[in-house]
Amino acid sequence: MKFDIITIFPSMIEAGLGEGVVSRGVERGLLDVTVHDLRRWTTDRHRTVDDVPYGGGPGMVMKAEPLMRAVGEIRATRGVPDSIVLLSPQGRTFNQGEAERLAGLGHVVLLCGRYEGMDERVRDAVATEEISIGDYVLSGGELAALVIVDAVSRLVPGVVGDEQSVAQDSFSRGLLDYPHYTRPAEIAGHRVPDVLLSGHHGDVRRWRRKAALVRTLERRPDLIAAATLDEEEQALLDEIQRERSKS
């Protein structure tokens, strides 16, 4: 999986990629993440990447030409990308399904915006899609780029050592994850559920599946309708709803 990230703050991206899952994936040769300083593609001595907006108004707008030149060089030296993503609050909302889609691609370019945004011609002539990580405003696209690289990288085979762990992550099947516990068995009167200490793997598996459904119903009931439930999960959901109707 290949990522190219274009930003005016490369050290911000590099710091975020220096630890954890992505770093290990790069070390193992499973991920190729290259960070590009947009100012390399400026032509004036001040390395200017922004200018005042036509028509007036507050703030500055990122210039289109440096981004066009940057993507052009990436095409020539790193190969033609499968997707060029403009990170923007106006884009499609990023979720687990989007992460899975991008993980199926071989090469993704991420364009990190700043200031009031980018010249609209970046959308018209460079980006192939726009993605937002949520309905809020950040100072720039760097944090969004890190979120996307991390979420997508986890889905690349071999990046996370335990692939079963990835399969059980929240949202992987449309449900939130079940509660997790570790030693000691009791802390300040709070005890681990007895079933997890029983050693009965079938009972533990059933408890976890039911707990995931309960947690999703309590915290994100909107997910249930679209979740992919197997026969056992549907039976557990019916059981939960019967229990709730009696209480």
C-alpha positions as CSV (number, residue, x, y, z in Angstrom):
1,M,0.0,0.0,0.0
2,K,1.5,3.3,-1.1
3,F,0.6,6.8,0.3
4,D,1.9,10.2,-0.8
5,I,1.0,13.0,1.6
6,I,1.4,16.6,0.4
7,T,1.5,19.2,3.1
8,I,3.2,22.5,4.2
9,F,4.0,20.9,7.6
10,P,5.8,17.7,6.8
11,S,7.3,17.4,10.3
12,M,3.8,17.3,11.7
13,I,3.0,14.2,9.6
14,E,6.3,12.6,10.2
15,A,5.9,12.9,13.9
16,G,2.5,11.2,13.8
17,L,3.9,8.4,11.6
18,G,7.0,7.7,13.7
19,E,5.4,5.3,16.2
20,G,2.8,2.5,16.3
21,V,1.2,0.4,13.7
22,V,2.0,2.5,10.6
23,S,5.7,2.8,11.6
24,R,5.9,-1.0,12.0
25,G,4.2,-1.5,8.6
26,V,6.7,0.7,7.0
27,E,9.6,-1.1,8.6
28,R,8.2,-4.4,7.4
29,G,7.9,-3.1,3.8
30,L,4.1,-3.5,3.8
31,L,3.5,0.3,3.7
32,D,5.2,3.0,1.6
33,V,4.4,6.4,3.1
34,T,6.1,9.4,1.6
35,V,5.6,12.9,2.9
36,H,6.1,15.8,0.5
37,D,6.7,19.5,1.4
38,L,4.5,21.5,-0.9
39,R,6.9,24.4,-0.8
40,R,9.3,22.4,-2.9
41,W,7.0,23.1,-5.9
42,T,6.9,26.9,-5.4
43,T,8.8,29.2,-7.8
44,D,9.4,32.4,-5.8
45,R,12.1,33.0,-3.3
46,H,9.6,33.2,-0.4
47,R,8.2,29.8,-1.3
48,T,4.7,31.1,-1.3
49,V,1.8,28.6,-1.2
50,D,-1.1,31.0,-0.7
51,D,-2.6,34.3,-1.9
52,V,-5.5,36.6,-1.2
53,P,-8.9,35.5,-2.4
54,Y,-10.4,36.9,-5.6
55,G,-13.5,38.9,-4.7
56,G,-12.2,39.8,-1.3
57,G,-12.9,38.2,2.0
58,P,-11.0,37.0,5.1
59,G,-7.9,34.8,5.1
60,M,-5.8,33.3,2.4
61,V,-6.4,30.7,-0.2
62,M,-3.9,27.9,-1.1
63,K,-2.6,28.3,-4.7
64,A,-3.4,25.7,-7.3
65,E,-0.1,25.7,-9.2
66,P,2.2,24.2,-6.5
67,L,-0.3,21.4,-5.9
68,M,-0.6,20.7,-9.6
69,R,3.2,20.5,-10.0
70,A,3.5,18.3,-6.9
71,V,0.9,15.8,-8.1
72,G,2.5,15.8,-11.6
73,E,5.9,14.9,-10.2
74,I,4.4,12.1,-8.0
75,R,2.7,10.7,-11.2
76,A,6.1,10.7,-12.9
77,T,8.3,9.4,-10.1
78,R,5.9,7.3,-7.9
79,G,3.4,6.0,-10.4
80,V,-0.2,7.0,-11.3
81,P,-2.3,7.0,-8.1
82,D,-5.6,5.2,-7.8
83,S,-7.0,8.1,-5.9
84,I,-6.1,11.7,-5.2
85,V,-8.0,12.7,-2.0
86,L,-8.6,16.4,-1.1
87,L,-9.1,16.5,2.6
88,S,-11.9,18.9,3.1
89,P,-14.9,19.5,5.5
90,Q,-17.0,19.5,2.4
91,G,-16.1,15.9,1.5
92,R,-17.8,12.6,2.0
93,T,-17.6,11.4,5.6
94,F,-14.8,8.9,6.3
95,N,-15.9,5.7,8.1
96,Q,-14.9,2.1,8.2
97,G,-16.4,1.4,4.9
98,E,-14.4,4.1,3.3
99,A,-11.2,2.8,5.0
100,E,-11.9,-0.7,3.5
101,R,-12.4,0.9,0.1
102,L,-9.2,2.8,0.2
103,A,-7.3,-0.3,1.5
104,G,-8.4,-2.0,-1.7
105,L,-6.4,0.5,-3.7
106,G,-2.7,0.4,-4.3
107,H,-1.7,4.0,-4.3
108,V,-3.5,7.0,-2.6
109,V,-2.4,10.7,-2.6
110,L,-3.6,12.9,0.3
111,L,-3.8,16.7,-0.2
112,C,-3.7,18.6,3.1
113,G,-5.4,22.0,3.0
114,R,-4.8,25.0,5.2
115,Y,-6.0,28.6,5.6
116,E,-9.5,29.3,4.1
117,G,-9.1,26.3,1.7
118,M,-7.7,25.5,-1.7
119,D,-8.2,27.2,-5.0
120,E,-11.3,25.5,-6.6
121,R,-9.2,24.4,-9.5
122,V,-7.5,21.9,-7.3
123,R,-10.9,20.1,-7.0
124,D,-11.5,20.5,-10.7
125,A,-8.2,19.5,-12.2
126,V,-6.2,17.5,-9.5
127,A,-8.3,15.8,-6.9
128,T,-10.4,12.7,-7.8
129,E,-12.4,12.8,-4.6
130,E,-13.0,14.7,-1.3
131,I,-13.1,13.2,2.1
132,S,-13.9,14.7,5.5
133,I,-13.2,12.9,8.9
134,G,-16.2,14.6,10.6
135,D,-18.4,17.6,10.8
136,Y,-16.0,20.0,12.5
137,V,-13.2,22.3,11.5
138,L,-9.5,21.6,11.9
139,S,-6.6,24.0,11.3
140,G,-5.5,21.9,8.4
141,G,-5.7,18.5,6.7
142,E,-2.6,17.0,8.4
143,L,-4.5,15.4,11.3
144,A,-7.1,14.1,8.9
145,A,-4.4,12.5,6.8
146,L,-2.9,10.8,9.8
147,V,-6.4,9.4,10.7
148,I,-6.9,8.0,7.2
149,V,-3.5,6.5,6.9
150,D,-3.8,4.8,10.3
151,A,-7.3,3.5,9.7
152,V,-6.5,2.2,6.2
153,S,-3.1,0.7,7.2
154,R,-4.7,-1.5,9.8
155,L,-6.5,-3.2,7.0
156,V,-3.4,-4.0,5.0
157,P,-2.6,-7.7,5.6
158,G,0.3,-8.2,7.9
159,V,0.4,-4.6,9.3
160,V,-1.4,-5.6,12.5
161,G,0.1,-8.7,13.8
162,D,-3.2,-10.3,15.0
163,E,-5.6,-10.0,12.0
164,Q,-8.4,-11.5,14.1
165,S,-8.1,-8.4,16.3
166,V,-8.7,-6.2,13.2
167,A,-11.7,-8.3,12.2
168,Q,-13.3,-7.8,15.7
169,D,-12.6,-4.0,15.8
170,S,-15.6,-1.7,16.3
171,F,-17.4,-0.9,13.0
172,S,-15.8,-3.8,11.2
173,R,-19.2,-5.6,10.9
174,G,-21.3,-2.6,11.7
175,L,-21.3,-3.1,15.5
176,L,-19.3,-1.6,18.3
177,D,-16.8,-3.8,20.0
178,Y,-17.5,-5.8,23.2
179,P,-16.0,-4.7,26.5
180,H,-12.4,-5.9,27.2
181,Y,-10.8,-6.8,30.6
182,T,-7.4,-7.9,31.9
183,R,-5.8,-8.7,35.2
184,P,-6.6,-8.3,38.1
185,A,-10.0,-9.8,38.3
186,E,-11.3,-7.2,40.7
187,I,-10.4,-3.5,41.2
188,A,-12.0,-1.4,43.9
189,G,-15.1,-3.6,43.9
190,H,-15.4,-3.8,40.2
191,R,-15.2,-7.4,39.1
192,V,-14.6,-8.9,35.7
193,P,-17.8,-10.8,34.5
194,D,-17.6,-14.4,35.8
195,V,-18.2,-15.8,32.3
196,L,-14.8,-14.5,31.2
197,L,-13.1,-16.3,34.0
198,S,-15.0,-19.6,33.4
199,G,-12.7,-21.1,30.8
200,H,-15.8,-22.1,28.7
201,H,-14.9,-20.7,25.2
202,G,-18.4,-21.1,23.8
203,D,-19.9,-19.2,26.7
204,V,-17.3,-16.5,26.4
205,R,-17.9,-16.1,22.6
206,R,-21.6,-15.9,23.1
207,W,-21.2,-13.3,25.9
208,R,-19.0,-11.1,23.8
209,R,-21.3,-11.2,20.8
210,K,-24.3,-10.3,23.0
211,A,-22.3,-7.6,24.8
212,A,-21.4,-6.0,21.5
213,L,-25.0,-5.9,20.5
214,V,-26.0,-4.4,23.9
215,R,-23.3,-1.8,23.6
216,T,-24.3,-0.9,20.1
217,L,-28.0,-0.6,21.0
218,E,-27.1,1.6,24.0
219,R,-24.6,3.9,22.3
220,R,-25.2,3.8,18.6
221,P,-28.6,2.3,17.9
222,D,-28.4,3.8,14.4
223,L,-25.8,1.2,13.4
224,I,-28.0,-1.8,14.1
225,A,-30.3,-1.4,11.1
226,A,-27.4,-1.4,8.7
227,A,-25.3,-4.0,10.5
228,T,-24.6,-7.4,9.0
229,L,-25.9,-9.9,11.5
230,D,-25.6,-13.6,11.3
231,E,-28.2,-16.1,12.5
232,E,-26.8,-16.2,16.1
233,E,-26.5,-12.5,16.4
234,Q,-30.1,-12.0,15.2
235,A,-31.2,-14.5,17.8
236,L,-29.2,-12.7,20.5
237,L,-30.7,-9.3,19.4
238,D,-34.2,-10.8,19.7
239,E,-33.2,-12.1,23.2
240,I,-32.0,-8.6,24.2
241,Q,-35.1,-6.9,23.0
242,R,-37.3,-9.4,24.9
243,E,-35.3,-8.8,28.1
244,R,-35.7,-5.0,27.6
245,S,-39.5,-5.3,27.1
246,K,-39.8,-7.2,30.4
247,S,-37.8,-4.6,32.4
